[in-house]
Amino acid sequence: MFYLGLAFCLGMLGELYKKHVPVSDPLALVSFAVLLGSLRYGYFYVVGIPAFAYALLWLAIRLPGAFRRIGARNDYSYGIYIYGFLVQQALAVAGCTRFGLTVYFLLTMALTLLLVVASWHLVERPALRLKDLGKRRAVVVQGAPPVPRDGGRSGERAEDRLVR
């Protein structure tokens, strides 16, 4: 868990200091080389994770515009997060790992995607439409003075607000 925290903190620092972090193609190539080298020869947790963090930030900035439109209409990311592990574990308990990694992976992806699409269209998107339902709308009466945000209490004395 420490290493996931390190990766998260590096991404957070990248956002915090984004004006000072250069977006450089040669630096990205070095970053990918260090990442691959650390996976092959070791020290992934020392130099590979920082290299991976920079590589991901570079990819997020440099990928073509078509990749930036992913998730613009339907946001399946939360559903993948919620259902992915559950489906993996359920398939493992059901014995689907005996068919090999490729079949297990494809089954996991297919079932997860099925659950995610259903969840997005039947639960999440309808729920997001309701998020502003409870907010009151201001009613403007012609010629009436505006009511302050505190419900008109700004001119009251504390004694007037006491319940007697």
N, C-alpha and C positions, 0 to 999 in steps of 0.2 A: 504494500500500500504506500510505503514511503516514496517509491519511484514514480507511482502515478501522481502523487502529490507534487513531486519535483517537476514532472512534465506540466502539470496544471500551473504551477507557480511560474515556470518559464514562459508559458503562454500569456499569463497574466502580466508578467513584467514586460513582455513584448508589446502588449496593448498599452500599458502604462507609459512606456518610454518609446513609443512608436516613432516619434520625431527624431530620435537619436539612433535608431536601428537602421542600418543601411539595407536597402532592397537591391541586392547585387546578384546578377546571374553567376559570375565566377565564384562568389561566396556560397551560393546555393549548390554549385557543382562540388565544391570542397565539402560542403555539409553532407551531401549525398554520399560522397566517397568515404567520409569519416563514418557515417552511419553504416554503410555496407562493410567497411573494414572492421568496425567494432562488433558487428554481428558474426563475422568470420573469425576474427583473431582475439576477441574478448574486449573487456572494458566498456561494454555497451552502457552500463549504468553510470559510468563516469563521463564518457565523451559521446556515446551514441544517443542518449536521450537529449542533451542540448543540441546536437546536430539534427536530430529528428524534429525538435521543436522549431528550429530555424527553417528547416525544409518545409514543414507544414505551413508556417507563416508565409514563406515565399510562394508556395503553391497557391495559397488563398488569394494572394495579390496578383500573381501572374497568370493564373488559368484564364482561358478565354471566357467571354461573357456568357456563352451558352451554359457553362457550369454554374454561373451565379444565379441562373433562373431556376435551378433545382429547388424544389420546395416552395416556390412562390405561390402556387395555387393550393396545393395539398401538402400539408406538413406531416409526413409520416415518421419523423425522427423520434418523437416521444414514444410512439407505439413500438418502434423497433427496440428502443431502450427497455420498455416495459415487457414486451412479449418475447424478445429474442432469447433471453436466458431461460425463461419458463419453458419455451418450446424445446430448446436444447435438452434440458433436464428431463422433460416428459418423454422425448424420443429415446434418450439414453435408458431411462427406466423401462421403456417398452421394448428395449433390445435392438433398436435400429442401428446401433453401432456395429453390429455383426456384419452388416452389408458393406462396410468400408467407409472411409472418411468422405469420399466424394458423394456417395449416395446419402450419407448422414447429413452432410453440408447442404445438399440440394433439397432434401426433405425439410431441414430446418428453415432454409430460406423460403421455400414455398409456403409452408404452414405459417411462418411468421408474417409473411407478406399478406396472406389471406386474413389473418387476425388484425393486422395493422390497418388494412384498407377498410375492413368492416368497422373497426373501432373509430377511425377518423370520420367516416361518413355517417355512422349511426350515433356516435356519442360525442366525440370531441368537437367537431365543427358545429353541430346544433347547440352544444353547451356554450361555445364561444359567441354564438349569436345572442345568447341571453345575458352576457356579462354586463351590459349597460342597462338592462331592463329595470333595475331598482333605483337608478339615479333619477332624482327629481328634476323636472324641467322648470325653469323660472317662468312665471306668468307675469307678463308686463301689463299693468293697468294704466290706461291713458291718463296722464296727469298726476299719477301717484308717485311719491318719492321712492327711490330705490331702497330696498331692504338690505341692510348690511349682512355679510356672510355669517355673522354670529347670531342670526335670527332676530335682530332688532334689539339686542340687549346692550349694545355699546353705550347707550345713554342712560341705562338704568344704574341705580345704586345697588350695592350688594344687599342692602336690607330689603329692597323691593323684590328681590329674587327668592328670598327665604319663604319657605312654605310655613304658614302659620296655622 
